[in-house]
């Protein structure tokens, strides 16, 4: 685990490199946030 989303949902990087989260409001469904940490950063960080 490297973070949570502020609502208690864990965010982690799987052994495959995928960034995943567990949505506790959806019966613990695991969702992919991004195929890699780099992709997550590229989607999330905007250059000024």
ABEGO torsion letter per residue (X at the ends): XABBAGAGBBBBBBAAGBBBBBBAAAGGBBBBABABAAAAAAAABBBX
